[in-house]
Amino acid sequence: MPGDAAIPDFAINRFTPFRLSVLSNRMTRAVARVYMKRFKLSAPEWRTMAVLGLLGAMTANGVVEHTAMDKVRVSRTVTRLLRTGHITRRTDPLDRRRAILELTPKGVGVYRQIVPRALAVEAEILQDLTEAERAAFETAIGKLEGRVATIALDALV
């Protein structure tokens, strides 16, 4: 508790994972205004469509890997996107146990409408950063992503 010498100083508002989470949530909400009202998509639905739009057809596990969403969320998201006609699911001819997800023409159309709007929101969010700060930010994010992917987080607990 406060003043306990056995516990190191800790301020949640300066704890990097907490700050990044709050920032991510706020940024996601800002971008969500682009696709929620007009296109009736949730954040997980847009993330799934964005990955499929950028990288092309892939399995649900591929979506999990590229979005860091859990399997249950991806499964529910895929079900909704199938129901709304934004994606298709077909059996992989090389491995009939796997299903391949792909944007439909409707999904591609929505993707193409959202991307420029999402990029505009991103530009607005980043407008106070200089070019040097943006480059440093990109470098820092890349290093953090690489580090988190390689360290054995389980060993720390």
C-alpha positions, 0 to 999 in steps of 0.5 A: 500500500502507499509507502510500502517499501516492498512495492516499487513506485507505480503510477498506472497513468505512467505505465506504458502498457496502460497508456498505449491501451488507453491511446489505442482505445481512443484512436480506435473510437475516433476511426470507428466513427468513420465506419460504424454509423455509415457502414454499421461495422464494429471495430473487429469487423473493420479490422478483419475486413482491413486485413483481408483487403490489404493481404487478401484471402486467408484463414481465420487463424491468419486473421487472428495472427494479423489482428491479435484478436482472440479466436472467439472474437474472430469467429463471431466477427466472421459469422457477422461478416458472412451474414452481412455479405462482406466476406465469403468462406470457402473450403481450402482445396489443399486442406479440406479442414481449413476455410479460406475467408475473402472479401466479397465485391460488396466487402471490397467496395466498403473497404475502398470507401473506408480506407481513405476516411480512416487515413484522414482520421489518422492524419488528423490525429498525427497532425501535431507531430513533426516529420521527425517525430512521426519517423521516431514514433514509427521506429519506436512502435516497430521496435516495441512490436518486435520486442513483444513478439520475441520475449518470453512474457510468460517467464516474467510472471 
